[in-house]
Amino acid sequence: MEQEILNKLKAQDELLQKVYESSEKTRKYFMWTLYITLALFVLPLIGLMFVVPVLLSTMSSSLGL
């Protein structure tokens, strides 16, 4: 009886370790997805902060304003 319980605990421990590894992989996947999404959203906004004033200046000087 005791050996049977120990075998079940060992099997549960192995399954728990597999679940932990899988959840860590999923967490890292979502973390990198967040980083990439932020980079693809924030970097163009920073670029626009520099491009829009130059564009407006060029347009206003070509219109003679």
PDB file of N, CA, C and O in Angstrom:
ATOM      1  N   MET A   1       0.825  -1.192   0.000  1.00  0.00           N
ATOM      2  CA  MET A   1       0.000   0.000   0.000  1.00  0.00           C
ATOM      3  C   MET A   1       0.871   1.258   0.000  1.00  0.00           C
ATOM      4  O   MET A   1       0.636   2.194  -0.764  1.00  0.00           O
ATOM      5  N   GLU A   2       1.872   1.259   0.867  1.00  0.00           N
ATOM      6  CA  GLU A   2       2.726   2.424   0.960  1.00  0.00           C
ATOM      7  C   GLU A   2       3.521   2.646  -0.323  1.00  0.00           C
ATOM      8  O   GLU A   2       3.703   3.782  -0.761  1.00  0.00           O
ATOM      9  N   GLN A   3       3.988   1.562  -0.917  1.00  0.00           N
ATOM     10  CA  GLN A   3       4.743   1.662  -2.171  1.00  0.00           C
ATOM     11  C   GLN A   3       3.858   2.203  -3.293  1.00  0.00           C
ATOM     12  O   GLN A   3       4.318   2.964  -4.145  1.00  0.00           O
ATOM     13  N   GLU A   4       2.600   1.808  -3.286  1.00  0.00           N
ATOM     14  CA  GLU A   4       1.660   2.284  -4.300  1.00  0.00           C
ATOM     15  C   GLU A   4       1.460   3.798  -4.179  1.00  0.00           C
ATOM     16  O   GLU A   4       1.405   4.504  -5.185  1.00  0.00           O
ATOM     17  N   ILE A   5       1.353   4.279  -2.963  1.00  0.00           N
ATOM     18  CA  ILE A   5       1.187   5.718  -2.732  1.00  0.00           C
ATOM     19  C   ILE A   5       2.441   6.468  -3.163  1.00  0.00           C
ATOM     20  O   ILE A   5       2.350   7.534  -3.770  1.00  0.00           O
ATOM     21  N   LEU A   6       3.601   5.918  -2.853  1.00  0.00           N
ATOM     22  CA  LEU A   6       4.851   6.555  -3.274  1.00  0.00           C
ATOM     23  C   LEU A   6       4.972   6.600  -4.792  1.00  0.00           C
ATOM     24  O   LEU A   6       5.450   7.593  -5.342  1.00  0.00           O
ATOM     25  N   ASN A   7       4.548   5.547  -5.473  1.00  0.00           N
ATOM     26  CA  ASN A   7       4.573   5.528  -6.946  1.00  0.00           C
ATOM     27  C   ASN A   7       3.644   6.591  -7.524  1.00  0.00           C
ATOM     28  O   ASN A   7       3.981   7.272  -8.493  1.00  0.00           O
ATOM     29  N   LYS A   8       2.468   6.720  -6.908  1.00  0.00           N
ATOM     30  CA  LYS A   8       1.523   7.733  -7.385  1.00  0.00           C
ATOM     31  C   LYS A   8       2.069   9.137  -7.147  1.00  0.00           C
ATOM     32  O   LYS A   8       1.923  10.009  -8.004  1.00  0.00           O
ATOM     33  N   LEU A   9       2.692   9.364  -6.004  1.00  0.00           N
ATOM     34  CA  LEU A   9       3.285  10.672  -5.727  1.00  0.00           C
ATOM     35  C   LEU A   9       4.413  10.984  -6.705  1.00  0.00           C
ATOM     36  O   LEU A   9       4.552  12.119  -7.163  1.00  0.00           O
ATOM     37  N   LYS A  10       5.212   9.978  -7.020  1.00  0.00           N
ATOM     38  CA  LYS A  10       6.299  10.179  -7.979  1.00  0.00           C
ATOM     39  C   LYS A  10       5.739  10.512  -9.361  1.00  0.00           C
ATOM     40  O   LYS A  10       6.263  11.388 -10.049  1.00  0.00           O
ATOM     41  N   ALA A  11       4.676   9.815  -9.768  1.00  0.00           N
ATOM     42  CA  ALA A  11       4.047  10.083 -11.065  1.00  0.00           C
ATOM     43  C   ALA A  11       3.456  11.494 -11.090  1.00  0.00           C
ATOM     44  O   ALA A  11       3.576  12.203 -12.089  1.00  0.00           O
ATOM     45  N   GLN A  12       2.825  11.892 -10.001  1.00  0.00           N
ATOM     46  CA  GLN A  12       2.265  13.239  -9.931  1.00  0.00           C
ATOM     47  C   GLN A  12       3.358  14.291  -9.955  1.00  0.00           C
ATOM     48  O   GLN A  12       3.189  15.346 -10.567  1.00  0.00           O
ATOM     49  N   ASP A  13       4.471  14.019  -9.300  1.00  0.00           N
ATOM     50  CA  ASP A  13       5.587  14.952  -9.304  1.00  0.00           C
ATOM     51  C   ASP A  13       6.149  15.130 -10.709  1.00  0.00           C
ATOM     52  O   ASP A  13       6.474  16.246 -11.116  1.00  0.00           O
ATOM     53  N   GLU A  14       6.261  14.036 -11.446  1.00  0.00           N
ATOM     54  CA  GLU A  14       6.749  14.120 -12.826  1.00  0.00           C
ATOM     55  C   GLU A  14       5.790  14.928 -13.701  1.00  0.00           C
ATOM     56  O   GLU A  14       6.219  15.764 -14.496  1.00  0.00           O
ATOM     57  N   LEU A  15       4.494  14.673 -13.548  1.00  0.00           N
ATOM     58  CA  LEU A  15       3.508  15.426 -14.326  1.00  0.00           C
ATOM     59  C   LEU A  15       3.516  16.899 -13.943  1.00  0.00           C
ATOM     60  O   LEU A  15       3.393  17.770 -14.804  1.00  0.00           O
ATOM     61  N   LEU A  16       3.659  17.177 -12.660  1.00  0.00           N
ATOM     62  CA  LEU A  16       3.707  18.558 -12.203  1.00  0.00           C
ATOM     63  C   LEU A  16       4.920  19.278 -12.777  1.00  0.00           C
ATOM     64  O   LEU A  16       4.825  20.453 -13.134  1.00  0.00           O
ATOM     65  N   GLN A  17       6.046  18.604 -12.872  1.00  0.00           N
ATOM     66  CA  GLN A  17       7.254  19.193 -13.456  1.00  0.00           C
ATOM     67  C   GLN A  17       7.031  19.505 -14.938  1.00  0.00           C
ATOM     68  O   GLN A  17       7.471  20.545 -15.428  1.00  0.00           O
ATOM     69  N   LYS A  18       6.351  18.608 -15.647  1.00  0.00           N
ATOM     70  CA  LYS A  18       6.059  18.839 -17.072  1.00  0.00           C
ATOM     71  C   LYS A  18       5.120  20.028 -17.241  1.00  0.00           C
ATOM     72  O   LYS A  18       5.298  20.832 -18.156  1.00  0.00           O
ATOM     73  N   VAL A  19       4.131  20.145 -16.372  1.00  0.00           N
ATOM     74  CA  VAL A  19       3.201  21.270 -16.440  1.00  0.00           C
ATOM     75  C   VAL A  19       3.941  22.571 -16.163  1.00  0.00           C
ATOM     76  O   VAL A  19       3.689  23.581 -16.820  1.00  0.00           O
ATOM     77  N   TYR A  20       4.851  22.553 -15.194  1.00  0.00           N
ATOM     78  CA  TYR A  20       5.631  23.744 -14.871  1.00  0.00           C
ATOM     79  C   TYR A  20       6.485  24.174 -16.057  1.00  0.00           C
ATOM     80  O   TYR A  20       6.531  25.357 -16.395  1.00  0.00           O
ATOM     81  N   GLU A  21       7.158  23.223 -16.687  1.00  0.00           N
ATOM     82  CA  GLU A  21       7.995  23.539 -17.841  1.00  0.00           C
ATOM     83  C   GLU A  21       7.153  24.118 -18.983  1.00  0.00           C
ATOM     84  O   GLU A  21       7.554  25.082 -19.635  1.00  0.00           O
ATOM     85  N   SER A  22       6.000  23.527 -19.211  1.00  0.00           N
ATOM     86  CA  SER A  22       5.115  24.012 -20.270  1.00  0.00           C
ATOM     87  C   SER A  22       4.604  25.421 -19.965  1.00  0.00           C
ATOM     88  O   SER A  22       4.535  26.266 -20.858  1.00  0.00           O
ATOM     89  N   SER A  23       4.249  25.669 -18.716  1.00  0.00           N
ATOM     90  CA  SER A  23       3.750  27.005 -18.361  1.00  0.00           C
ATOM     91  C   SER A  23       4.859  28.048 -18.466  1.00  0.00           C
ATOM     92  O   SER A  23       4.596  29.191 -18.842  1.00  0.00           O
ATOM     93  N   GLU A  24       6.093  27.671 -18.139  1.00  0.00           N
ATOM     94  CA  GLU A  24       7.213  28.605 -18.280  1.00  0.00           C
ATOM     95  C   GLU A  24       7.462  28.934 -19.754  1.00  0.00           C
ATOM     96  O   GLU A  24       7.736  30.086 -20.090  1.00  0.00           O
ATOM     97  N   LYS A  25       7.372  27.954 -20.619  1.00  0.00           N
ATOM     98  CA  LYS A  25       7.540  28.214 -22.049  1.00  0.00           C
ATOM     99  C   LYS A  25       6.446  29.150 -22.549  1.00  0.00           C
ATOM    100  O   LYS A  25       6.713  30.064 -23.328  1.00  0.00           O
ATOM    101  N   THR A  26       5.214  28.919 -22.097  1.00  0.00           N
ATOM    102  CA  THR A  26       4.099  29.778 -22.498  1.00  0.00           C
ATOM    103  C   THR A  26       4.290  31.196 -21.975  1.00  0.00           C
ATOM    104  O   THR A  26       4.023  32.163 -22.688  1.00  0.00           O
ATOM    105  N   ARG A  27       4.752  31.323 -20.734  1.00  0.00           N
ATOM    106  CA  ARG A  27       4.989  32.649 -20.154  1.00  0.00           C
ATOM    107  C   ARG A  27       6.055  33.402 -20.937  1.00  0.00           C
ATOM    108  O   ARG A  27       5.898  34.591 -21.213  1.00  0.00           O
ATOM    109  N   LYS A  28       7.135  32.721 -21.297  1.00  0.00           N
ATOM    110  CA  LYS A  28       8.195  33.363 -22.069  1.00  0.00           C
ATOM    111  C   LYS A  28       7.700  33.751 -23.459  1.00  0.00           C
ATOM    112  O   LYS A  28       8.062  34.809 -23.973  1.00  0.00           O
ATOM    113  N   TYR A  29       6.874  32.901 -24.068  1.00  0.00           N
ATOM    114  CA  TYR A  29       6.307  33.212 -25.384  1.00  0.00           C
ATOM    115  C   TYR A  29       5.471  34.484 -25.308  1.00  0.00           C
ATOM    116  O   TYR A  29       5.616  35.374 -26.145  1.00  0.00           O
ATOM    117  N   PHE A  30       4.594  34.572 -24.303  1.00  0.00           N
ATOM    118  CA  PHE A  30       3.757  35.765 -24.168  1.00  0.00           C
ATOM    119  C   PHE A  30       4.588  37.001 -23.836  1.00  0.00           C
ATOM    120  O   PHE A  30       4.268  38.098 -24.293  1.00  0.00           O
ATOM    121  N   MET A  31       5.640  36.839 -23.053  1.00  0.00           N
ATOM    122  CA  MET A  31       6.505  37.966 -22.713  1.00  0.00           C
ATOM    123  C   MET A  31       7.174  38.522 -23.970  1.00  0.00           C
ATOM    124  O   MET A  31       7.182  39.735 -24.184  1.00  0.00           O
ATOM    125  N   TRP A  32       7.732  37.643 -24.800  1.00  0.00           N
ATOM    126  CA  TRP A  32       8.388  38.106 -26.026  1.00  0.00           C
ATOM    127  C   TRP A  32       7.377  38.675 -27.016  1.00  0.00           C
ATOM    128  O   TRP A  32       7.686  39.617 -27.746  1.00  0.00           O
ATOM    129  N   THR A  33       6.178  38.113 -27.045  1.00  0.00           N
ATOM    130  CA  THR A  33       5.127  38.673 -27.894  1.00  0.00           C
ATOM    131  C   THR A  33       4.789  40.088 -27.455  1.00  0.00           C
ATOM    132  O   THR A  33       4.593  40.967 -28.294  1.00  0.00           O
ATOM    133  N   LEU A  34       4.719  40.318 -26.147  1.00  0.00           N
ATOM    134  CA  LEU A  34       4.454  41.656 -25.619  1.00  0.00           C
ATOM    135  C   LEU A  34       5.575  42.613 -25.994  1.00  0.00           C
ATOM    136  O   LEU A  34       5.309  43.727 -26.444  1.00  0.00           O
ATOM    137  N   TYR A  35       6.831  42.192 -25.815  1.00  0.00           N
ATOM    138  CA  TYR A  35       7.967  43.049 -26.156  1.00  0.00           C
ATOM    139  C   TYR A  35       7.958  43.419 -27.640  1.00  0.00           C
ATOM    140  O   TYR A  35       8.175  44.578 -27.992  1.00  0.00           O
ATOM    141  N   ILE A  36       7.712  42.456 -28.493  1.00  0.00           N
ATOM    142  CA  ILE A  36       7.714  42.720 -29.935  1.00  0.00           C
ATOM    143  C   ILE A  36       6.557  43.632 -30.308  1.00  0.00           C
ATOM    144  O   ILE A  36       6.717  44.542 -31.122  1.00  0.00           O
ATOM    145  N   THR A  37       5.397  43.395 -29.718  1.00  0.00           N
ATOM    146  CA  THR A  37       4.242  44.249 -30.006  1.00  0.00           C
ATOM    147  C   THR A  37       4.510  45.685 -29.568  1.00  0.00           C
ATOM    148  O   THR A  37       4.214  46.626 -30.305  1.00  0.00           O
ATOM    149  N   LEU A  38       5.063  45.854 -28.387  1.00  0.00           N
ATOM    150  CA  LEU A  38       5.386  47.204 -27.918  1.00  0.00           C
ATOM    151  C   LEU A  38       6.417  47.867 -28.815  1.00  0.00           C
ATOM    152  O   LEU A  38       6.298  49.050 -29.134  1.00  0.00           O
ATOM    153  N   ALA A  39       7.423  47.115 -29.220  1.00  0.00           N
ATOM    154  CA  ALA A  39       8.460  47.686 -30.082  1.00  0.00           C
ATOM    155  C   ALA A  39       7.871  48.101 -31.430  1.00  0.00           C
ATOM    156  O   ALA A  39       8.210  49.161 -31.955  1.00  0.00           O
ATOM    157  N   LEU A  40       7.006  47.286 -31.982  1.00  0.00           N
ATOM    158  CA  LEU A  40       6.419  47.614 -33.280  1.00  0.00           C
ATOM    159  C   LEU A  40       5.396  48.729 -33.178  1.00  0.00           C
ATOM    160  O   LEU A  40       5.039  49.318 -34.199  1.00  0.00           O
ATOM    161  N   PHE A  41       4.914  49.038 -31.991  1.00  0.00           N
ATOM    162  CA  PHE A  41       3.971  50.134 -31.812  1.00  0.00           C
ATOM    163  C   PHE A  41       4.669  51.414 -31.379  1.00  0.00           C
ATOM    164  O   PHE A  41       4.352  52.491 -31.884  1.00  0.00           O
ATOM    165  N   VAL A  42       5.616  51.311 -30.449  1.00  0.00           N
ATOM    166  CA  VAL A  42       6.254  52.490 -29.866  1.00  0.00           C
ATOM    167  C   VAL A  42       7.309  53.078 -30.815  1.00  0.00           C
ATOM    168  O   VAL A  42       7.387  54.298 -30.957  1.00  0.00           O
ATOM    169  N   LEU A  43       8.105  52.248 -31.454  1.00  0.00           N
ATOM    170  CA  LEU A  43       9.152  52.766 -32.333  1.00  0.00           C
ATOM    171  C   LEU A  43       8.601  53.626 -33.481  1.00  0.00           C
ATOM    172  O   LEU A  43       9.161  54.686 -33.758  1.00  0.00           O
ATOM    173  N   PRO A  44       7.530  53.208 -34.153  1.00  0.00           N
ATOM    174  CA  PRO A  44       6.964  54.111 -35.163  1.00  0.00           C
ATOM    175  C   PRO A  44       6.444  55.428 -34.576  1.00  0.00           C
ATOM    176  O   PRO A  44       6.534  56.466 -35.231  1.00  0.00           O
ATOM    177  N   LEU A  45       5.908  55.401 -33.364  1.00  0.00           N
ATOM    178  CA  LEU A  45       5.444  56.641 -32.735  1.00  0.00           C
ATOM    179  C   LEU A  45       6.613  57.588 -32.469  1.00  0.00           C
ATOM    180  O   LEU A  45       6.495  58.797 -32.667  1.00  0.00           O
ATOM    181  N   ILE A  46       7.724  57.042 -32.027  1.00  0.00           N
ATOM    182  CA  ILE A  46       8.908  57.868 -31.791  1.00  0.00           C
ATOM    183  C   ILE A  46       9.407  58.443 -33.113  1.00  0.00           C
ATOM    184  O   ILE A  46       9.794  59.610 -33.182  1.00  0.00           O
ATOM    185  N   GLY A  47       9.398  57.625 -34.152  1.00  0.00           N
ATOM    186  CA  GLY A  47       9.798  58.107 -35.469  1.00  0.00           C
ATOM    187  C   GLY A  47       8.887  59.214 -35.969  1.00  0.00           C
ATOM    188  O   GLY A  47       9.354  60.182 -36.569  1.00  0.00           O
ATOM    189  N   LEU A  48       7.597  59.079 -35.726  1.00  0.00           N
ATOM    190  CA  LEU A  48       6.652  60.111 -36.154  1.00  0.00           C
ATOM    191  C   LEU A  48       6.880  61.424 -35.421  1.00  0.00           C
ATOM    192  O   LEU A  48       6.615  62.494 -35.969  1.00  0.00           O
ATOM    193  N   MET A  49       7.366  61.356 -34.190  1.00  0.00           N
ATOM    194  CA  MET A  49       7.640  62.583 -33.446  1.00  0.00           C
ATOM    195  C   MET A  49       8.712  63.415 -34.147  1.00  0.00           C
ATOM    196  O   MET A  49       8.723  64.639 -34.015  1.00  0.00           O
ATOM    197  N   PHE A  50       9.596  62.784 -34.875  1.00  0.00           N
ATOM    198  CA  PHE A  50      10.644  63.504 -35.584  1.00  0.00           C
ATOM    199  C   PHE A  50      10.252  63.829 -37.024  1.00  0.00           C
ATOM    200  O   PHE A  50      10.686  64.846 -37.566  1.00  0.00           O
ATOM    201  N   VAL A  51       9.450  62.989 -37.641  1.00  0.00           N
ATOM    202  CA  VAL A  51       9.108  63.165 -39.051  1.00  0.00           C
ATOM    203  C   VAL A  51       8.013  64.205 -39.253  1.00  0.00           C
ATOM    204  O   VAL A  51       8.078  64.997 -40.194  1.00  0.00           O
ATOM    205  N   VAL A  52       7.014  64.211 -38.383  1.00  0.00           N
ATOM    206  CA  VAL A  52       5.880  65.124 -38.561  1.00  0.00           C
ATOM    207  C   VAL A  52       6.314  66.593 -38.514  1.00  0.00           C
ATOM    208  O   VAL A  52       5.871  67.354 -39.374  1.00  0.00           O
ATOM    209  N   PRO A  53       7.139  67.040 -37.583  1.00  0.00           N
ATOM    210  CA  PRO A  53       7.556  68.451 -37.615  1.00  0.00           C
ATOM    211  C   PRO A  53       8.332  68.814 -38.889  1.00  0.00           C
ATOM    212  O   PRO A  53       8.155  69.902 -39.436  1.00  0.00           O
ATOM    213  N   VAL A  54       9.179  67.911 -39.349  1.00  0.00           N
ATOM    214  CA  VAL A  54       9.921  68.173 -40.588  1.00  0.00           C
ATOM    215  C   VAL A  54       8.964  68.252 -41.756  1.00  0.00           C
ATOM    216  O   VAL A  54       9.102  69.125 -42.613  1.00  0.00           O
ATOM    217  N   LEU A  55       8.001  67.356 -41.804  1.00  0.00           N
ATOM    218  CA  LEU A  55       7.008  67.358 -42.873  1.00  0.00           C
ATOM    219  C   LEU A  55       6.179  68.653 -42.846  1.00  0.00           C
ATOM    220  O   LEU A  55       5.951  69.268 -43.888  1.00  0.00           O
ATOM    221  N   LEU A  56       5.736  69.056 -41.668  1.00  0.00           N
ATOM    222  CA  LEU A  56       4.947  70.273 -41.556  1.00  0.00           C
ATOM    223  C   LEU A  56       5.784  71.498 -41.948  1.00  0.00           C
ATOM    224  O   LEU A  56       5.281  72.409 -42.606  1.00  0.00           O
ATOM    225  N   SER A  57       7.023  71.516 -41.554  1.00  0.00           N
ATOM    226  CA  SER A  57       7.909  72.628 -41.914  1.00  0.00           C
ATOM    227  C   SER A  57       8.102  72.695 -43.415  1.00  0.00           C
ATOM    228  O   SER A  57       8.064  73.778 -43.999  1.00  0.00           O
ATOM    229  N   THR A  58       8.306  71.558 -44.042  1.00  0.00           N
ATOM    230  CA  THR A  58       8.498  71.508 -45.488  1.00  0.00           C
ATOM    231  C   THR A  58       7.226  71.956 -46.213  1.00  0.00           C
ATOM    232  O   THR A  58       7.288  72.716 -47.179  1.00  0.00           O
ATOM    233  N   MET A  59       6.100  71.487 -45.747  1.00  0.00           N
ATOM    234  CA  MET A  59       4.834  71.849 -46.392  1.00  0.00           C
ATOM    235  C   MET A  59       4.539  73.340 -46.229  1.00  0.00           C
ATOM    236  O   MET A  59       4.108  73.992 -47.180  1.00  0.00           O
ATOM    237  N   SER A  60       4.767  73.881 -45.038  1.00  0.00           N
ATOM    238  CA  SER A  60       4.477  75.287 -44.817  1.00  0.00           C
ATOM    239  C   SER A  60       5.442  76.182 -45.596  1.00  0.00           C
ATOM    240  O   SER A  60       5.047  77.248 -46.067  1.00  0.00           O
ATOM    241  N   SER A  61       6.689  75.766 -45.736  1.00  0.00           N
ATOM    242  CA  SER A  61       7.640  76.590 -46.511  1.00  0.00           C
ATOM    243  C   SER A  61       7.330  76.508 -48.003  1.00  0.00           C
ATOM    244  O   SER A  61       7.547  77.479 -48.727  1.00  0.00           O
ATOM    245  N   SER A  62       6.831  75.376 -48.473  1.00  0.00           N
ATOM    246  CA  SER A  62       6.501  75.274 -49.902  1.00  0.00           C
ATOM    247  C   SER A  62       5.222  76.030 -50.229  1.00  0.00           C
ATOM    248  O   SER A  62       5.030  76.445 -51.372  1.00  0.00           O
ATOM    249  N   LEU A  63       4.345  76.216 -49.251  1.00  0.00           N
ATOM    250  CA  LEU A  63       3.129  76.986 -49.476  1.00  0.00           C
ATOM    251  C   LEU A  63       3.332  78.473 -49.211  1.00  0.00           C
ATOM    252  O   LEU A  63       2.451  79.284 -49.496  1.00  0.00           O
ATOM    253  N   GLY A  64       4.476  78.826 -48.674  1.00  0.00           N
ATOM    254  CA  GLY A  64       4.790  80.224 -48.402  1.00  0.00           C
ATOM    255  C   GLY A  64       4.105  80.766 -47.160  1.00  0.00           C
ATOM    256  O   GLY A  64       3.811  81.959 -47.083  1.00  0.00           O
ATOM    257  N   LEU A  65       3.854  79.917 -46.207  1.00  0.00           N
ATOM    258  CA  LEU A  65       3.189  80.376 -44.975  1.00  0.00           C
ATOM    259  C   LEU A  65       4.175  80.824 -43.968  1.00  0.00           C
ATOM    260  O   LEU A  65       3.795  81.241 -42.874  1.00  0.00           O
TER     261      LEU A  65
END
